Amino acid sequence: MKPIPMLDLKLEYEYMKEDIDLAIRKCLDHQKWILGPEVKELEDRISDYIGVKHCIGVSSGTEALVLALRALAIKLKGKEYFDRNDEIITTPFTFTATGDAILRAGATPVFVDIDPKTYNIDPIKIRKYLTQNSKLKTQNSTRVVGIIPVHLYGQACNMDKIMGIAKEYALFVIEDVAQAFGGIYNGSAGSPQKLGSIGMAGAFSFFPSKNLGGFGDGGMVSTNDDEVAELVRILLKHGGKDKYNVNHIGYNARLDTLQAAVLLAKFKYIDEFNEKRRKIAEIYNERLAGLGDLILPVTYHASRLTDVYHVYHQYTIRTSKRDELQVYLKDKGISTMVYYPFPLHKMKVFEGRSIIHNSFENSEKACREVLSLPIEPLQSKETTDQIISSIRNDGNYG
Ligand SMILES: Cc1ncc(COP(=O)(O)O)c(C=O)c1O
């Protein structure tokens, strides 16, 4: 039996080969490797697509978070960095980069547990922390300045609640959209909003395995705020409008022309590919329902007043026998992944550098139980069937 990978980037390349080869050929012809015309074209196309005023290409999703945060420190505090008394709320159930970016911007991450159904940060717990914190405010000088919700696995956080809290407490929101390119939130705004257009800024990743992935690292910051956009553009080029006479502590964090060219070619397929992911998820949802203690992804918010367009960066199930199931599928040649085995609050890097309060029961349980199944957009119906049959043949789920 042929092994089944989580993703098959070679297959995707074959599917888009003509467009990608042509895009690369164009770069070879013009030789404008640094901030070439493809970077601006990609920024314009994506800002139209997401519905924001500005998109700025950067070198990775991690840098997108750091640059957005640094720009906000300069805009809001008039300082290069946040300081340790500035707290930024985020989820512990995410990729390290989310919390790490907060540290790199000089602030302190405050971890808040997730909703066990959606795996996204729980707004009730955000409010709880803020209420407790504001009572303590007179005794300590820390204060919460912002929230970074992560649209995990491709599904929107409850943005109505999060934006409501942010408004009430005058906090900024930076959406971590690394896993949710093309995802939509349909909340109280009245019309559907693309993820990355709701907060003060959005941070996207073009890591090769992402829904829109390049042939290397890449990322993007989205924002409607002119000043944030301008600052991100300055910071990514060493910190000055003039490279030889700079104002800020900057980075070399440009998006490569070549990556932008590949991304432009692949962008043509993003809606089709997100739809393909959703179709595969539908088949999984139908045929894995009610098996043993398997819990399938939930695609509604608890209030049911909102609707989301989940783009299934991952199709993640959970079971108390997760490790057994992973080994069993591996023996059958089926790849699976655990996103994530450790919550951020248990990592050494955040020890003494973050605020850990209350319990993280939901995140810790998720780390023990989640398992992501292959969801290659071009995966055949037979392959999906084979994965499902293998799970059904495991005595625990038959
Ligand atoms: C939720 C989340 N945030 C941030 C990042 C960082 O993106 P990058 O790998 O492009 O730096 C990732 C990527 O893995 C991610 O999944």
The ligand as an ORCA input file, in Angstrom:
! r2SCAN-3c Opt
* xyz 0 1
  C      -0.391     29.707     14.765
  C       0.922     30.058     14.151
  N       1.475     31.267     14.417
  C       2.643     31.637     13.876
  C       3.324     30.822     13.016
  C       4.658     31.250     12.498
  O       4.743     31.284     11.109
  P       6.144     31.026     10.357
  O       6.455     29.571     10.470
  O       5.859     31.445      8.953
  O       7.153     31.891     11.005
  C       2.787     29.566     12.686
  C       3.474     28.692     11.722
  O       3.814     27.608     11.873
  C       1.559     29.169     13.264
  O       1.012     27.984     13.001
*
